[in-house]
Amino acid sequence: MAVGIGPGTPELLTIQARRALETAEVIVGYRLYVRQISDIIAGQEVITTGMRGEVERCRRAIEAAAAGRTVAVVSSGDVGIYGMAGLLLELLEGEYRDNDLDLEVIPGITAASMAASVLGAPLMNDFVVLSLSDLMTPREKIQQRLQAVMPADLVCVLYNPQSRRRTSLFPEVVKQVIAERGPDTVVGLVKNAGRPDQEKWLGKVVDIPLSFIDMLTVVVVGNSTTDIVNGRMLSRRGYQLTGNDENR
Amino acid sequence: MAVGIGPGTPELLTIQARRALETAEVIVGYRLYVRQISDIIAGQEVITTGMRGEVERCRRAIEAAAAGRTVAVVSSGDVGIYGMAGLLLELLEGEYRDNDLDLEVIPGITAASMAASVLGAPLMNDFVVLSLSDLMTPREKIQQRLQAVMPADLVCVLYNPQSRRRTSLFPEVVKQVIAERGPDTVVGLVKNAGRPDQEKWLGKVVDIPLSFIDMLTVVVVGNSTTDIVNGRMLSRRGYQLTGNDENR
């Protein structure tokens, strides 16, 4: 099973995901994420690896499953969105083809949903989710995607905006937003969304505090319908609110 | 509180959402969605309206909250994605400004996550979520967005692909996908995702069964990395799977 454990607090797990974790005999995941669910898992074997050990982690999970055990591979957020589900499917189709194992994918609350709920309601209409990490997607492709979506007036959710190593792309994106959507474009930032140390920032793109942003910050760039109302980020969906709504 | 109740079965609720529904004194929602959570709510007052009664529903919810009651407005999927959270914020900032009420937004599993988990792992990299409903977004704007994102090689999740009244836009989108991405582009369709009557279809864009598609079908259009492997839809993220991953 590939299990999305949500943003990081046990109460943001679905009931299905919680049950999956409770029934698994082996839990496999990135060290930090496994720590987040330590209240739920008890007595199971736990296999953790560090940040870049995705492939090794998935291989060990598949080998445990091939040995007849029920295995849950966890990803924070949704395991199907930049998570482990895809890598598991690749391996099951590739080097482990002969093992005839099945994979159940159990969705979770993705960071876009969580950050949006913290900010208000910025995803009321069409949106795009982009990762600025160039670890597995060439930087040119990320830039080409940004160029394509900016004029389309889509709200943009940006994952992995910058890391200690990678600091030049995000300031470029900020410049691009200012050029394409104007200096007053509303942007929301959420760090550690859903966790006890959650922080948020809401303001105009020209005022973004670059020092606030790290690998775990989710950036939501508003579109032409996005405003700040009462300290919340709101993309208007287009309801007619004048008069009664008898004819809706 | 605005509460996302997920795709429709109680086990896809988060623990937080479940608790919110249990503690609410009044539950407000579209009739069908309230029926989906009838096992959880018991004894609370329930206010339901039909399909197009969104504004009326939110006004009644706010009036109940202004009378001092704890109110949960429910949306299927994520209440913050094409859901009721935005409309509630608009009303609280507009005609109910003087009531000084607070809104808590509780996220849920959105249809994109759910459909993706049913299909395999199509959202492993950047993607866009678009609604083809022209009820509140002009058709020209939807078309302009599709034109912008197609060449950007983003996986596209389409909500509300067609309804009984609106049947011409989706076939146009199919033509556009064939022209931009080629006839072999992989597409997944999921109807009633997460519900007992769930159905899915997976194949090439040229073979899409148009009669399968209704208002509740989620369409996932693959990109250049998307394949069908073992009956699952997989967008490859770009892992290097040859040799060991010592250097990752």
HADDOCK unambig.tbl for C-alpha pairs under 7 A between the chains (distance, minus, plus):
assign (segid A and resid 11 and name CA) (segid B and resid 14 and name CA) 6.63 0.50 0.50
assign (segid A and resid 11 and name CA) (segid B and resid 15 and name CA) 4.87 0.50 0.50
assign (segid A and resid 11 and name CA) (segid B and resid 16 and name CA) 5.13 0.50 0.50
assign (segid A and resid 12 and name CA) (segid B and resid 14 and name CA) 5.39 0.50 0.50
assign (segid A and resid 12 and name CA) (segid B and resid 15 and name CA) 6.09 0.50 0.50
assign (segid A and resid 12 and name CA) (segid B and resid 16 and name CA) 5.98 0.50 0.50
assign (segid A and resid 13 and name CA) (segid B and resid 14 and name CA) 5.29 0.50 0.50
assign (segid A and resid 13 and name CA) (segid B and resid 15 and name CA) 6.29 0.50 0.50
assign (segid A and resid 14 and name CA) (segid B and resid 11 and name CA) 6.63 0.50 0.50
assign (segid A and resid 14 and name CA) (segid B and resid 12 and name CA) 5.38 0.50 0.50
assign (segid A and resid 14 and name CA) (segid B and resid 13 and name CA) 5.29 0.50 0.50
assign (segid A and resid 14 and name CA) (segid B and resid 14 and name CA) 3.85 0.50 0.50
assign (segid A and resid 14 and name CA) (segid B and resid 15 and name CA) 5.96 0.50 0.50
assign (segid A and resid 15 and name CA) (segid B and resid 11 and name CA) 4.86 0.50 0.50
assign (segid A and resid 15 and name CA) (segid B and resid 12 and name CA) 6.09 0.50 0.50
assign (segid A and resid 15 and name CA) (segid B and resid 13 and name CA) 6.29 0.50 0.50
assign (segid A and resid 15 and name CA) (segid B and resid 14 and name CA) 5.95 0.50 0.50
assign (segid A and resid 15 and name CA) (segid B and resid 15 and name CA) 6.22 0.50 0.50
assign (segid A and resid 16 and name CA) (segid B and resid 11 and name CA) 5.12 0.50 0.50
assign (segid A and resid 16 and name CA) (segid B and resid 12 and name CA) 5.99 0.50 0.50
assign (segid A and resid 52 and name CA) (segid B and resid 248 and name CA) 5.51 0.50 0.50
assign (segid A and resid 53 and name CA) (segid B and resid 248 and name CA) 6.78 0.50 0.50
assign (segid A and resid 55 and name CA) (segid B and resid 245 and name CA) 6.81 0.50 0.50
assign (segid A and resid 80 and name CA) (segid B and resid 113 and name CA) 6.95 0.50 0.50
assign (segid A and resid 80 and name CA) (segid B and resid 116 and name CA) 6.77 0.50 0.50
assign (segid A and resid 80 and name CA) (segid B and resid 117 and name CA) 6.31 0.50 0.50
assign (segid A and resid 80 and name CA) (segid B and resid 121 and name CA) 5.44 0.50 0.50
assign (segid A and resid 80 and name CA) (segid B and resid 123 and name CA) 6.11 0.50 0.50
assign (segid A and resid 80 and name CA) (segid B and resid 124 and name CA) 6.30 0.50 0.50
assign (segid A and resid 81 and name CA) (segid B and resid 123 and name CA) 5.14 0.50 0.50
assign (segid A and resid 81 and name CA) (segid B and resid 124 and name CA) 5.09 0.50 0.50
assign (segid A and resid 82 and name CA) (segid B and resid 123 and name CA) 6.90 0.50 0.50
assign (segid A and resid 82 and name CA) (segid B and resid 124 and name CA) 4.48 0.50 0.50
assign (segid A and resid 82 and name CA) (segid B and resid 125 and name CA) 5.75 0.50 0.50
assign (segid A and resid 83 and name CA) (segid B and resid 124 and name CA) 6.60 0.50 0.50
assign (segid A and resid 85 and name CA) (segid B and resid 121 and name CA) 5.90 0.50 0.50
assign (segid A and resid 86 and name CA) (segid B and resid 121 and name CA) 5.04 0.50 0.50
assign (segid A and resid 86 and name CA) (segid B and resid 124 and name CA) 6.21 0.50 0.50
assign (segid A and resid 86 and name CA) (segid B and resid 234 and name CA) 6.28 0.50 0.50
assign (segid A and resid 86 and name CA) (segid B and resid 235 and name CA) 6.99 0.50 0.50
assign (segid A and resid 86 and name CA) (segid B and resid 236 and name CA) 6.70 0.50 0.50
assign (segid A and resid 93 and name CA) (segid B and resid 229 and name CA) 6.66 0.50 0.50
assign (segid A and resid 93 and name CA) (segid B and resid 230 and name CA) 6.97 0.50 0.50
assign (segid A and resid 105 and name CA) (segid B and resid 117 and name CA) 5.17 0.50 0.50
assign (segid A and resid 106 and name CA) (segid B and resid 117 and name CA) 6.41 0.50 0.50
assign (segid A and resid 107 and name CA) (segid B and resid 113 and name CA) 6.04 0.50 0.50
assign (segid A and resid 107 and name CA) (segid B and resid 114 and name CA) 6.16 0.50 0.50
assign (segid A and resid 107 and name CA) (segid B and resid 117 and name CA) 6.10 0.50 0.50
assign (segid A and resid 108 and name CA) (segid B and resid 109 and name CA) 6.25 0.50 0.50
assign (segid A and resid 109 and name CA) (segid B and resid 108 and name CA) 6.26 0.50 0.50
assign (segid A and resid 109 and name CA) (segid B and resid 109 and name CA) 5.44 0.50 0.50
assign (segid A and resid 113 and name CA) (segid B and resid 80 and name CA) 6.97 0.50 0.50
assign (segid A and resid 113 and name CA) (segid B and resid 107 and name CA) 6.05 0.50 0.50
assign (segid A and resid 114 and name CA) (segid B and resid 107 and name CA) 6.17 0.50 0.50
assign (segid A and resid 116 and name CA) (segid B and resid 80 and name CA) 6.78 0.50 0.50
assign (segid A and resid 117 and name CA) (segid B and resid 80 and name CA) 6.32 0.50 0.50
assign (segid A and resid 117 and name CA) (segid B and resid 105 and name CA) 5.17 0.50 0.50
assign (segid A and resid 117 and name CA) (segid B and resid 106 and name CA) 6.42 0.50 0.50
assign (segid A and resid 117 and name CA) (segid B and resid 107 and name CA) 6.11 0.50 0.50
assign (segid A and resid 121 and name CA) (segid B and resid 80 and name CA) 5.45 0.50 0.50
assign (segid A and resid 121 and name CA) (segid B and resid 85 and name CA) 5.91 0.50 0.50
assign (segid A and resid 121 and name CA) (segid B and resid 86 and name CA) 5.03 0.50 0.50
assign (segid A and resid 123 and name CA) (segid B and resid 80 and name CA) 6.14 0.50 0.50
assign (segid A and resid 123 and name CA) (segid B and resid 81 and name CA) 5.15 0.50 0.50
assign (segid A and resid 123 and name CA) (segid B and resid 82 and name CA) 6.90 0.50 0.50
assign (segid A and resid 124 and name CA) (segid B and resid 80 and name CA) 6.31 0.50 0.50
assign (segid A and resid 124 and name CA) (segid B and resid 81 and name CA) 5.09 0.50 0.50
assign (segid A and resid 124 and name CA) (segid B and resid 82 and name CA) 4.48 0.50 0.50
assign (segid A and resid 124 and name CA) (segid B and resid 83 and name CA) 6.61 0.50 0.50
assign (segid A and resid 124 and name CA) (segid B and resid 86 and name CA) 6.21 0.50 0.50
assign (segid A and resid 125 and name CA) (segid B and resid 82 and name CA) 5.75 0.50 0.50
assign (segid A and resid 126 and name CA) (segid B and resid 129 and name CA) 5.62 0.50 0.50
assign (segid A and resid 126 and name CA) (segid B and resid 130 and name CA) 4.71 0.50 0.50
assign (segid A and resid 126 and name CA) (segid B and resid 131 and name CA) 6.41 0.50 0.50
assign (segid A and resid 127 and name CA) (segid B and resid 128 and name CA) 5.86 0.50 0.50
assign (segid A and resid 127 and name CA) (segid B and resid 129 and name CA) 5.44 0.50 0.50
assign (segid A and resid 127 and name CA) (segid B and resid 130 and name CA) 6.77 0.50 0.50
assign (segid A and resid 128 and name CA) (segid B and resid 127 and name CA) 5.86 0.50 0.50
assign (segid A and resid 128 and name CA) (segid B and resid 128 and name CA) 4.05 0.50 0.50
assign (segid A and resid 128 and name CA) (segid B and resid 129 and name CA) 6.05 0.50 0.50
assign (segid A and resid 129 and name CA) (segid B and resid 126 and name CA) 5.62 0.50 0.50
assign (segid A and resid 129 and name CA) (segid B and resid 127 and name CA) 5.43 0.50 0.50
assign (segid A and resid 129 and name CA) (segid B and resid 128 and name CA) 6.06 0.50 0.50
assign (segid A and resid 130 and name CA) (segid B and resid 126 and name CA) 4.72 0.50 0.50
assign (segid A and resid 130 and name CA) (segid B and resid 127 and name CA) 6.77 0.50 0.50
assign (segid A and resid 131 and name CA) (segid B and resid 126 and name CA) 6.42 0.50 0.50
assign (segid A and resid 136 and name CA) (segid B and resid 237 and name CA) 6.86 0.50 0.50
assign (segid A and resid 136 and name CA) (segid B and resid 238 and name CA) 5.46 0.50 0.50
assign (segid A and resid 136 and name CA) (segid B and resid 239 and name CA) 6.95 0.50 0.50
assign (segid A and resid 144 and name CA) (segid B and resid 152 and name CA) 6.72 0.50 0.50
assign (segid A and resid 145 and name CA) (segid B and resid 152 and name CA) 5.07 0.50 0.50
assign (segid A and resid 148 and name CA) (segid B and resid 148 and name CA) 5.60 0.50 0.50
assign (segid A and resid 148 and name CA) (segid B and resid 149 and name CA) 6.21 0.50 0.50
assign (segid A and resid 148 and name CA) (segid B and resid 152 and name CA) 6.11 0.50 0.50
assign (segid A and resid 149 and name CA) (segid B and resid 148 and name CA) 6.21 0.50 0.50
assign (segid A and resid 149 and name CA) (segid B and resid 149 and name CA) 6.14 0.50 0.50
assign (segid A and resid 152 and name CA) (segid B and resid 144 and name CA) 6.73 0.50 0.50
assign (segid A and resid 152 and name CA) (segid B and resid 145 and name CA) 5.08 0.50 0.50
assign (segid A and resid 152 and name CA) (segid B and resid 148 and name CA) 6.12 0.50 0.50
assign (segid A and resid 229 and name CA) (segid B and resid 93 and name CA) 6.65 0.50 0.50
assign (segid A and resid 230 and name CA) (segid B and resid 93 and name CA) 6.95 0.50 0.50
assign (segid A and resid 234 and name CA) (segid B and resid 86 and name CA) 6.29 0.50 0.50
assign (segid A and resid 236 and name CA) (segid B and resid 86 and name CA) 6.71 0.50 0.50
assign (segid A and resid 237 and name CA) (segid B and resid 136 and name CA) 6.86 0.50 0.50
assign (segid A and resid 238 and name CA) (segid B and resid 136 and name CA) 5.49 0.50 0.50
assign (segid A and resid 239 and name CA) (segid B and resid 136 and name CA) 6.98 0.50 0.50
assign (segid A and resid 245 and name CA) (segid B and resid 55 and name CA) 6.80 0.50 0.50
assign (segid A and resid 248 and name CA) (segid B and resid 52 and name CA) 5.54 0.50 0.50
assign (segid A and resid 248 and name CA) (segid B and resid 53 and name CA) 6.77 0.50 0.50
